[in-house]
Amino acid sequence: MVKVCSLSEIPPGTLKGLQLDDGRRVLVVNLDGELRAWDGTCTHEEADLSTGFLLGERVTCPLHLSQFDLNSGEAVTPPAKTSLRKYNLKVENEEIYVDLD
């Protein structure tokens, strides 16, 4: 498990990205109190989704405006076609941890 941030850093309706030492990106989203963790890299051109736009339950890639559903990870608008990988997470002592295995 990798510590991403404190729970207080990601209030409802926000997202937070983290780039790991190995180059992988993680995107944690708080959808009305429900936390989800995804691969933070767009599946089309590898843009950083944490610099994109959170609109409801979708994140929009800042590069070519592909949108991903943050409940399923599905790419819902082109040019991206491949879904995002979902990661398990846990909250312990007000800290958010993501399982990258």
MOPAC internal coordinates of N, CA, C and O (Angstrom, degrees):
PM7 1SCF
backbone

  N    0.0000 0     0.00 0     0.00 0    0    0    0
  C    1.4563 1     0.00 0     0.00 0    1    0    0
  C    1.5302 1   109.11 1     0.00 0    2    1    0
  O    1.2310 1   121.31 1   -41.13 1    3    2    1
  N    1.3245 1   115.09 1   138.87 1    3    2    1
  C    1.4600 1   122.17 1   180.00 1    5    3    2
  C    1.5268 1   108.42 1  -114.19 1    6    5    3
  O    1.2310 1   120.54 1   -50.27 1    7    6    5
  N    1.3248 1   116.57 1   129.73 1    7    6    5
  C    1.4602 1   120.11 1   176.79 1    9    7    6
  C    1.5230 1   108.78 1   -72.77 1   10    9    7
  O    1.2310 1   121.20 1   -52.61 1   11   10    9
  N    1.3330 1   115.31 1   127.39 1   11   10    9
  C    1.4612 1   120.95 1  -179.17 1   13   11   10
  C    1.5241 1   110.97 1   -98.16 1   14   13   11
  O    1.2310 1   120.76 1   128.77 1   15   14   13
  N    1.3309 1   116.15 1   -51.23 1   15   14   13
  C    1.4593 1   120.15 1  -177.72 1   17   15   14
  C    1.5171 1   109.30 1  -171.54 1   18   17   15
  O    1.2310 1   121.07 1    -3.66 1   19   18   17
  N    1.3129 1   115.56 1   176.34 1   19   18   17
  C    1.4595 1   121.68 1   172.61 1   21   19   18
  C    1.5225 1   108.76 1   -81.92 1   22   21   19
  O    1.2310 1   120.82 1   -30.59 1   23   22   21
  N    1.3077 1   116.04 1   149.41 1   23   22   21
  C    1.4589 1   121.44 1   178.91 1   25   23   22
  C    1.5308 1   111.10 1   -57.27 1   26   25   23
  O    1.2310 1   120.11 1   145.27 1   27   26   25
  N    1.3123 1   117.39 1   -34.73 1   27   26   25
  C    1.4701 1   121.19 1  -178.96 1   29   27   26
  C    1.5297 1   112.91 1   -67.88 1   30   29   27
  O    1.2310 1   120.07 1   163.14 1   31   30   29
  N    1.3397 1   117.48 1   -16.86 1   31   30   29
  C    1.4676 1   121.25 1  -179.23 1   33   31   30
  C    1.5222 1   113.22 1   -81.71 1   34   33   31
  O    1.2310 1   120.36 1   171.55 1   35   34   33
  N    1.3304 1   116.92 1    -8.45 1   35   34   33
  C    1.4608 1   119.49 1  -176.04 1   37   35   34
  C    1.5338 1   110.33 1  -134.89 1   38   37   35
  O    1.2310 1   120.70 1  -104.51 1   39   38   37
  N    1.3302 1   116.28 1    75.49 1   39   38   37
  C    1.4646 1   120.06 1   179.47 1   41   39   38
  C    1.5336 1   111.18 1   -67.13 1   42   41   39
  O    1.2310 1   120.20 1   -15.63 1   43   42   41
  N    1.3360 1   117.21 1   164.37 1   43   42   41
  C    1.4630 1   120.29 1   178.58 1   45   43   42
  C    1.5298 1   111.95 1   -51.77 1   46   45   43
  O    1.2310 1   121.52 1   -42.23 1   47   46   45
  N    1.3317 1   114.70 1   137.77 1   47   46   45
  C    1.4596 1   120.73 1   178.71 1   49   47   46
  C    1.5100 1   114.26 1    85.35 1   50   49   47
  O    1.2310 1   120.23 1  -165.56 1   51   50   49
  N    1.3383 1   117.17 1    14.44 1   51   50   49
  C    1.4628 1   120.33 1   179.69 1   53   51   50
  C    1.5241 1   110.65 1  -128.05 1   54   53   51
  O    1.2310 1   121.59 1   -11.55 1   55   54   53
  N    1.3207 1   114.55 1   168.45 1   55   54   53
  C    1.4588 1   121.48 1   175.60 1   57   55   54
  C    1.5141 1   109.10 1  -134.01 1   58   57   55
  O    1.2310 1   121.15 1   -19.94 1   59   58   57
  N    1.3270 1   115.41 1   160.06 1   59   58   57
  C    1.4659 1   120.74 1   178.75 1   61   59   58
  C    1.5154 1   107.91 1  -144.04 1   62   61   59
  O    1.2310 1   121.04 1   -43.99 1   63   62   61
  N    1.3123 1   115.61 1   136.01 1   63   62   61
  C    1.4528 1   121.27 1   178.49 1   65   63   62
  C    1.5087 1   111.60 1  -111.42 1   66   65   63
  O    1.2310 1   121.49 1   -24.71 1   67   66   65
  N    1.3242 1   114.76 1   155.29 1   67   66   65
  C    1.4555 1   121.85 1   177.82 1   69   67   66
  C    1.5150 1   107.87 1  -143.30 1   70   69   67
  O    1.2310 1   120.28 1   -48.21 1   71   70   69
  N    1.3219 1   117.06 1   131.79 1   71   70   69
  C    1.4611 1   120.60 1   173.65 1   73   71   70
  C    1.5183 1   107.90 1  -103.60 1   74   73   71
  O    1.2310 1   120.98 1   -54.04 1   75   74   73
  N    1.3283 1   115.74 1   125.96 1   75   74   73
  C    1.4563 1   121.62 1  -178.50 1   77   75   74
  C    1.5171 1   110.68 1   -82.63 1   78   77   75
  O    1.2310 1   120.79 1   -14.53 1   79   78   77
  N    1.3184 1   116.10 1   165.47 1   79   78   77
  C    1.4643 1   121.11 1  -179.78 1   81   79   78
  C    1.5255 1   112.36 1   -58.68 1   82   81   79
  O    1.2310 1   120.39 1   149.55 1   83   82   81
  N    1.3463 1   116.86 1   -30.45 1   83   82   81
  C    1.4682 1   120.03 1  -179.06 1   85   83   82
  C    1.5343 1   112.59 1   -84.59 1   86   85   83
  O    1.2310 1   120.11 1  -175.76 1   87   86   85
  N    1.3380 1   117.39 1     4.24 1   87   86   85
  C    1.4590 1   121.28 1   177.23 1   89   87   86
  C    1.5149 1   114.96 1    96.83 1   90   89   87
  O    1.2310 1   119.80 1   164.31 1   91   90   89
  N    1.3347 1   117.98 1   -15.69 1   91   90   89
  C    1.4651 1   119.95 1   178.91 1   93   91   90
  C    1.5244 1   110.53 1   -67.88 1   94   93   91
  O    1.2310 1   121.51 1   -30.88 1   95   94   93
  N    1.3240 1   114.71 1   149.12 1   95   94   93
  C    1.4601 1   121.14 1   177.82 1   97   95   94
  C    1.5260 1   109.52 1  -113.92 1   98   97   95
  O    1.2310 1   121.31 1   -36.69 1   99   98   97
  N    1.3158 1   115.10 1   143.31 1   99   98   97
  C    1.4589 1   122.24 1   176.46 1  101   99   98
  C    1.5246 1   107.50 1  -122.59 1  102  101   99
  O    1.2310 1   120.99 1   -42.41 1  103  102  101
  N    1.3171 1   115.70 1   137.59 1  103  102  101
  C    1.4575 1   122.05 1   178.03 1  105  103  102
  C    1.5243 1   107.82 1  -119.46 1  106  105  103
  O    1.2310 1   120.12 1   -59.19 1  107  106  105
  N    1.3248 1   117.38 1   120.81 1  107  106  105
  C    1.4620 1   122.04 1   176.11 1  109  107  106
  C    1.5199 1   107.42 1  -110.76 1  110  109  107
  O    1.2310 1   121.11 1   -47.99 1  111  110  109
  N    1.3296 1   115.47 1   132.01 1  111  110  109
  C    1.4596 1   121.91 1  -175.55 1  113  111  110
  C    1.5225 1   109.26 1  -125.16 1  114  113  111
  O    1.2310 1   120.70 1   -41.26 1  115  114  113
  N    1.3136 1   116.28 1   138.74 1  115  114  113
  C    1.4569 1   121.91 1   175.08 1  117  115  114
  C    1.5252 1   107.60 1  -110.53 1  118  117  115
  O    1.2310 1   121.29 1   -76.28 1  119  118  117
  N    1.3289 1   115.15 1   103.72 1  119  118  117
  C    1.4668 1   121.18 1   178.99 1  121  119  118
  C    1.5231 1   108.35 1  -100.66 1  122  121  119
  O    1.2310 1   120.42 1   -84.68 1  123  122  121
  N    1.3162 1   116.81 1    95.32 1  123  122  121
  C    1.4671 1   122.48 1   179.26 1  125  123  122
  C    1.5271 1   112.52 1    52.29 1  126  125  123
  O    1.2310 1   120.42 1  -135.96 1  127  126  125
  N    1.3283 1   116.79 1    44.04 1  127  126  125
  C    1.4583 1   121.65 1   178.02 1  129  127  126
  C    1.5136 1   114.65 1    91.89 1  130  129  127
  O    1.2310 1   119.76 1   171.43 1  131  130  129
  N    1.3215 1   118.06 1    -8.57 1  131  130  129
  C    1.4663 1   122.69 1   176.96 1  133  131  130
  C    1.5220 1   108.55 1   -96.65 1  134  133  131
  O    1.2310 1   120.42 1   -63.00 1  135  134  133
  N    1.3237 1   116.80 1   117.00 1  135  134  133
  C    1.4615 1   120.96 1  -179.51 1  137  135  134
  C    1.5187 1   110.76 1   -90.42 1  138  137  135
  O    1.2310 1   121.04 1   -40.49 1  139  138  137
  N    1.3281 1   115.61 1   139.51 1  139  138  137
  C    1.4617 1   121.95 1   176.06 1  141  139  138
  C    1.5171 1   108.13 1  -138.94 1  142  141  139
  O    1.2310 1   121.16 1   -30.88 1  143  142  141
  N    1.3369 1   115.39 1   149.12 1  143  142  141
  C    1.4676 1   120.32 1   179.04 1  145  143  142
  C    1.5209 1   109.06 1  -126.40 1  146  145  143
  O    1.2310 1   121.19 1   -45.01 1  147  146  145
  N    1.3231 1   115.33 1   134.99 1  147  146  145
  C    1.4607 1   123.00 1  -177.02 1  149  147  146
  C    1.5188 1   110.01 1  -134.70 1  150  149  147
  O    1.2310 1   121.06 1   -17.94 1  151  150  149
  N    1.3294 1   115.58 1   162.06 1  151  150  149
  C    1.4553 1   119.67 1   167.23 1  153  151  150
  C    1.5264 1   105.44 1   -60.89 1  154  153  151
  O    1.2310 1   120.18 1   -47.63 1  155  154  153
  N    1.3122 1   117.27 1   132.37 1  155  154  153
  C    1.4559 1   121.18 1  -174.28 1  157  155  154
  C    1.5090 1   115.01 1   -92.30 1  158  157  155
  O    1.2310 1   120.32 1  -164.23 1  159  158  157
  N    1.3379 1   116.99 1    15.77 1  159  158  157
  C    1.4611 1   121.16 1  -178.33 1  161  159  158
  C    1.5221 1   109.96 1  -113.50 1  162  161  159
  O    1.2310 1   120.21 1   -50.73 1  163  162  161
  N    1.3190 1   117.20 1   129.27 1  163  162  161
  C    1.4623 1   121.40 1   177.44 1  165  163  162
  C    1.5236 1   109.63 1   -59.47 1  166  165  163
  O    1.2310 1   120.60 1   -42.77 1  167  166  165
  N    1.3166 1   116.46 1   137.23 1  167  166  165
  C    1.4650 1   121.25 1  -178.14 1  169  167  166
  C    1.5228 1   112.96 1   -79.02 1  170  169  167
  O    1.2310 1   119.92 1   177.08 1  171  170  169
  N    1.3191 1   117.76 1    -2.92 1  171  170  169
  C    1.4582 1   120.64 1   178.86 1  173  171  170
  C    1.5243 1   111.85 1   -92.58 1  174  173  171
  O    1.2310 1   119.82 1   118.90 1  175  174  173
  N    1.3285 1   117.95 1   -61.10 1  175  174  173
  C    1.4668 1   121.57 1  -176.04 1  177  175  174
  C    1.5211 1   113.01 1  -127.67 1  178  177  175
  O    1.2310 1   120.53 1  -162.32 1  179  178  177
  N    1.3288 1   116.59 1    17.68 1  179  178  177
  C    1.4661 1   123.18 1   174.22 1  181  179  178
  C    1.5268 1   114.66 1    63.45 1  182  181  179
  O    1.2310 1   119.97 1  -150.10 1  183  182  181
  N    1.3164 1   117.65 1    29.90 1  183  182  181
  C    1.4681 1   121.17 1   175.32 1  185  183  182
  C    1.5260 1   109.85 1   -73.47 1  186  185  183
  O    1.2310 1   120.82 1   -23.84 1  187  186  185
  N    1.3088 1   116.04 1   156.16 1  187  186  185
  C    1.4611 1   123.20 1   179.10 1  189  187  186
  C    1.5304 1   109.04 1   -79.08 1  190  189  187
  O    1.2310 1   120.50 1   -69.00 1  191  190  189
  N    1.3321 1   116.66 1   111.00 1  191  190  189
  C    1.4616 1   120.54 1  -177.05 1  193  191  190
  C    1.5227 1   113.13 1   -69.40 1  194  193  191
  O    1.2310 1   119.78 1   160.44 1  195  194  193
  N    1.3222 1   118.02 1   -19.56 1  195  194  193
  C    1.4658 1   119.01 1   179.44 1  197  195  194
  C    1.5238 1   111.95 1   -69.10 1  198  197  195
  O    1.2310 1   120.30 1   164.82 1  199  198  197
  N    1.3374 1   117.02 1   -15.18 1  199  198  197
  C    1.4645 1   120.60 1   175.77 1  201  199  198
  C    1.5277 1   111.23 1   -96.44 1  202  201  199
  O    1.2310 1   121.18 1  -172.86 1  203  202  201
  N    1.3392 1   115.34 1     7.14 1  203  202  201
  C    1.4563 1   121.21 1   178.18 1  205  203  202
  C    1.5172 1   111.54 1   -86.87 1  206  205  203
  O    1.2310 1   121.08 1    20.22 1  207  206  205
  N    1.3174 1   115.54 1  -159.78 1  207  206  205
  C    1.4546 1   122.41 1  -173.02 1  209  207  206
  C    1.5155 1   109.83 1  -119.14 1  210  209  207
  O    1.2310 1   120.20 1   -49.39 1  211  210  209
  N    1.3091 1   117.22 1   130.61 1  211  210  209
  C    1.4553 1   122.53 1   175.39 1  213  211  210
  C    1.5208 1   107.81 1   -94.47 1  214  213  211
  O    1.2310 1   120.96 1   -63.64 1  215  214  213
  N    1.3283 1   115.77 1   116.36 1  215  214  213
  C    1.4624 1   122.07 1   179.88 1  217  215  214
  C    1.5169 1   108.03 1  -125.26 1  218  217  215
  O    1.2310 1   120.36 1   -78.03 1  219  218  217
  N    1.3134 1   116.92 1   101.97 1  219  218  217
  C    1.4537 1   120.11 1  -176.99 1  221  219  218
  C    1.5138 1   110.52 1    64.35 1  222  221  219
  O    1.2310 1   120.80 1    61.71 1  223  222  221
  N    1.3170 1   116.08 1  -118.29 1  223  222  221
  C    1.4626 1   121.60 1  -179.24 1  225  223  222
  C    1.5211 1   111.77 1  -107.73 1  226  225  223
  O    1.2310 1   120.91 1  -153.58 1  227  226  225
  N    1.3356 1   115.86 1    26.42 1  227  226  225
  C    1.4664 1   121.19 1   178.07 1  229  227  226
  C    1.5175 1   110.03 1  -130.00 1  230  229  227
  O    1.2310 1   121.40 1   -31.75 1  231  230  229
  N    1.3363 1   114.93 1   148.25 1  231  230  229
  C    1.4563 1   120.35 1   170.35 1  233  231  230
  C    1.5211 1   106.73 1  -111.74 1  234  233  231
  O    1.2310 1   120.87 1   -42.52 1  235  234  233
  N    1.3232 1   115.94 1   137.48 1  235  234  233
  C    1.4591 1   122.41 1  -179.97 1  237  235  234
  C    1.5153 1   108.89 1  -106.75 1  238  237  235
  O    1.2310 1   120.91 1   -52.36 1  239  238  237
  N    1.3231 1   115.86 1   127.64 1  239  238  237
  C    1.4578 1   121.46 1   178.64 1  241  239  238
  C    1.5303 1   109.41 1   -66.46 1  242  241  239
  O    1.2310 1   120.05 1   -44.80 1  243  242  241
  N    1.3374 1   117.51 1   135.20 1  243  242  241
  C    1.4616 1   119.55 1  -178.49 1  245  243  242
  C    1.5283 1   114.14 1   -73.11 1  246  245  243
  O    1.2310 1   119.89 1   164.97 1  247  246  245
  N    1.3297 1   117.82 1   -15.03 1  247  246  245
  C    1.4618 1   120.41 1  -174.55 1  249  247  246
  C    1.5278 1   112.91 1   -84.89 1  250  249  247
  O    1.2310 1   120.18 1   120.54 1  251  250  249
  N    1.3350 1   117.25 1   -59.46 1  251  250  249
  C    1.4666 1   120.55 1  -177.60 1  253  251  250
  C    1.5272 1   113.33 1  -122.52 1  254  253  251
  O    1.2310 1   120.55 1  -168.46 1  255  254  253
  N    1.3411 1   116.55 1    11.54 1  255  254  253
  C    1.4635 1   123.50 1   173.19 1  257  255  254
  C    1.5239 1   114.99 1    68.46 1  258  257  255
  O    1.2310 1   119.75 1  -157.94 1  259  258  257
  N    1.3284 1   118.07 1    22.06 1  259  258  257
  C    1.4641 1   119.62 1   170.03 1  261  259  258
  C    1.5197 1   108.20 1   -62.82 1  262  261  259
  O    1.2310 1   120.83 1   -33.40 1  263  262  261
  N    1.3388 1   116.02 1   146.60 1  263  262  261
  C    1.4599 1   120.43 1   177.72 1  265  263  262
  C    1.5165 1   109.91 1  -117.49 1  266  265  263
  O    1.2310 1   121.69 1   -35.72 1  267  266  265
  N    1.3384 1   114.37 1   144.28 1  267  266  265
  C    1.4585 1   121.75 1   178.87 1  269  267  266
  C    1.5212 1   108.97 1  -123.70 1  270  269  267
  O    1.2310 1   121.01 1   -46.51 1  271  270  269
  N    1.3392 1   115.68 1   133.49 1  271  270  269
  C    1.4559 1   121.97 1   175.99 1  273  271  270
  C    1.5283 1   108.09 1   -73.99 1  274  273  271
  O    1.2310 1   119.90 1   -54.30 1  275  274  273
  N    1.3204 1   117.80 1   125.70 1  275  274  273
  C    1.4590 1   121.28 1  -175.30 1  277  275  274
  C    1.5228 1   113.33 1   -88.67 1  278  277  275
  O    1.2310 1   120.21 1  -173.55 1  279  278  277
  N    1.3304 1   117.20 1     6.45 1  279  278  277
  C    1.4591 1   121.18 1   169.54 1  281  279  278
  C    1.5248 1   110.22 1   -94.00 1  282  281  279
  O    1.2310 1   120.98 1   141.40 1  283  282  281
  N    1.3326 1   115.72 1   -38.60 1  283  282  281
  C    1.4690 1   120.77 1  -175.53 1  285  283  282
  C    1.5247 1   113.92 1  -112.25 1  286  285  283
  O    1.2310 1   119.96 1   160.04 1  287  286  285
  N    1.3273 1   117.68 1   -19.96 1  287  286  285
  C    1.4672 1   121.47 1  -174.51 1  289  287  286
  C    1.5139 1   113.18 1    84.85 1  290  289  287
  O    1.2310 1   120.29 1   175.52 1  291  290  289
  N    1.3240 1   117.05 1    -4.48 1  291  290  289
  C    1.4623 1   122.37 1  -176.19 1  293  291  290
  C    1.5268 1   112.01 1   -63.21 1  294  293  291
  O    1.2310 1   121.24 1   -42.24 1  295  294  293
  N    1.3373 1   115.23 1   137.76 1  295  294  293
  C    1.4646 1   121.36 1   171.61 1  297  295  294
  C    1.5259 1   106.39 1   -76.85 1  298  297  295
  O    1.2310 1   120.38 1   -65.89 1  299  298  297
  N    1.3334 1   116.88 1   114.11 1  299  298  297
  C    1.4644 1   119.97 1  -173.30 1  301  299  298
  C    1.5199 1   113.87 1  -103.05 1  302  301  299
  O    1.2310 1   119.94 1   165.01 1  303  302  301
  N    1.3314 1   117.71 1   -14.99 1  303  302  301
  C    1.4611 1   120.08 1   173.75 1  305  303  302
  C    1.5243 1   108.90 1  -135.39 1  306  305  303
  O    1.2310 1   120.66 1   -36.73 1  307  306  305
  N    1.3399 1   116.34 1   143.27 1  307  306  305
  C    1.4631 1   119.56 1   179.31 1  309  307  306
  C    1.5275 1   110.88 1   -70.52 1  310  309  307
  O    1.2310 1   120.18 1   -14.75 1  311  310  309
  N    1.3030 1   117.26 1   165.25 1  311  310  309
  C    1.4510 1   126.48 1    12.57 1  313  311  310
  C    1.5327 1   115.61 1   -85.06 1  314  313  311
  O    1.2310 1   118.59 1   168.23 1  315  314  313
  N    1.3273 1   120.29 1   -11.77 1  315  314  313
  C    1.4711 1   120.48 1   178.10 1  317  315  314
  C    1.5237 1   109.77 1   -64.67 1  318  317  315
  O    1.2310 1   120.79 1   -38.27 1  319  318  317
  N    1.3283 1   116.10 1   141.73 1  319  318  317
  C    1.4605 1   122.03 1   179.57 1  321  319  318
  C    1.5203 1   112.17 1  -122.58 1  322  321  319
  O    1.2310 1   120.41 1   154.75 1  323  322  321
  N    1.3272 1   116.82 1   -25.25 1  323  322  321
  C    1.4587 1   122.15 1  -174.80 1  325  323  322
  C    1.5260 1   110.13 1   -95.09 1  326  325  323
  O    1.2310 1   120.89 1   -41.70 1  327  326  325
  N    1.3309 1   115.90 1   138.30 1  327  326  325
  C    1.4642 1   121.66 1   179.44 1  329  327  326
  C    1.5222 1   111.59 1   -69.48 1  330  329  327
  O    1.2310 1   121.16 1   -21.05 1  331  330  329
  N    1.3255 1   115.38 1   158.95 1  331  330  329
  C    1.4603 1   121.59 1   173.96 1  333  331  330
  C    1.5253 1   109.79 1   -78.34 1  334  333  331
  O    1.2310 1   120.90 1   -30.71 1  335  334  333
  N    1.3206 1   115.88 1   149.29 1  335  334  333
  C    1.4578 1   121.03 1   175.34 1  337  335  334
  C    1.5285 1   108.37 1   -80.63 1  338  337  335
  O    1.2310 1   121.07 1   -45.69 1  339  338  337
  N    1.3386 1   115.56 1   134.31 1  339  338  337
  C    1.4593 1   121.08 1   179.14 1  341  339  338
  C    1.5215 1   109.67 1   -94.43 1  342  341  339
  O    1.2310 1   120.65 1   -37.72 1  343  342  341
  N    1.3366 1   116.37 1   142.28 1  343  342  341
  C    1.4590 1   122.58 1   176.11 1  345  343  342
  C    1.5259 1   109.23 1  -116.95 1  346  345  343
  O    1.2310 1   121.22 1   -33.59 1  347  346  345
  N    1.3208 1   115.27 1   146.41 1  347  346  345
  C    1.4574 1   120.48 1   173.03 1  349  347  346
  C    1.5188 1   108.70 1   -76.87 1  350  349  347
  O    1.2310 1   121.10 1   -32.20 1  351  350  349
  N    1.3160 1   115.51 1   147.80 1  351  350  349
  C    1.4605 1   118.95 1   176.49 1  353  351  350
  C    1.5145 1   109.57 1  -138.25 1  354  353  351
  O    1.2310 1   121.48 1   -15.98 1  355  354  353
  N    1.3302 1   114.77 1   164.02 1  355  354  353
  C    1.4602 1   120.57 1   173.79 1  357  355  354
  C    1.5204 1   108.15 1  -144.12 1  358  357  355
  O    1.2310 1   121.60 1   -25.85 1  359  358  357
  N    1.3194 1   114.55 1   154.15 1  359  358  357
  C    1.4573 1   121.54 1   175.12 1  361  359  358
  C    1.5195 1   106.61 1  -112.92 1  362  361  359
  O    1.2310 1   121.34 1   -55.17 1  363  362  361
  N    1.3189 1   115.04 1   124.83 1  363  362  361
  C    1.4617 1   120.99 1   179.99 1  365  363  362
  C    1.5241 1   108.36 1  -137.42 1  366  365  363
  O    1.2310 1   120.62 1   -55.52 1  367  366  365
  N    1.3272 1   116.41 1   124.48 1  367  366  365
  C    1.4705 1   121.28 1  -178.79 1  369  367  366
  C    1.5311 1   112.05 1    52.75 1  370  369  367
  O    1.2310 1   120.96 1  -136.67 1  371  370  369
  N    1.3481 1   115.77 1    43.33 1  371  370  369
  C    1.4665 1   122.30 1   177.88 1  373  371  370
  C    1.5299 1   114.18 1    67.02 1  374  373  371
  O    1.2310 1   120.08 1  -164.88 1  375  374  373
  N    1.3332 1   117.45 1    15.12 1  375  374  373
  C    1.4650 1   122.44 1   177.27 1  377  375  374
  C    1.5268 1   108.56 1  -114.22 1  378  377  375
  O    1.2310 1   120.43 1   -36.91 1  379  378  377
  N    1.3391 1   116.79 1   143.09 1  379  378  377
  C    1.4645 1   122.23 1  -179.91 1  381  379  378
  C    1.5203 1   108.89 1  -100.77 1  382  381  379
  O    1.2310 1   121.28 1   -52.06 1  383  382  381
  N    1.3314 1   115.16 1   127.94 1  383  382  381
  C    1.4586 1   122.58 1   178.49 1  385  383  382
  C    1.5217 1   109.12 1  -121.52 1  386  385  383
  O    1.2310 1   120.64 1   -37.41 1  387  386  385
  N    1.3334 1   116.39 1   142.59 1  387  386  385
  C    1.4613 1   121.98 1  -179.68 1  389  387  386
  C    1.5214 1   109.04 1  -120.66 1  390  389  387
  O    1.2310 1   121.12 1   -43.89 1  391  390  389
  N    1.3374 1   115.46 1   136.11 1  391  390  389
  C    1.4636 1   122.38 1   177.37 1  393  391  390
  C    1.5230 1   108.01 1   -93.27 1  394  393  391
  O    1.2310 1   120.13 1   -67.04 1  395  394  393
  N    1.3137 1   117.36 1   112.96 1  395  394  393
  C    1.4666 1   121.87 1  -176.03 1  397  395  394
  C    1.5183 1   113.62 1   -93.73 1  398  397  395
  O    1.2310 1   119.96 1  -175.42 1  399  398  397
  N    1.3108 1   117.69 1     4.58 1  399  398  397
  C    1.4787 1   120.38 1   179.45 1  401  399  398
  C    1.5034 1   111.82 1   -87.76 1  402  401  399
  O    1.2310 1   120.10 1   180.00 1  403  402  401

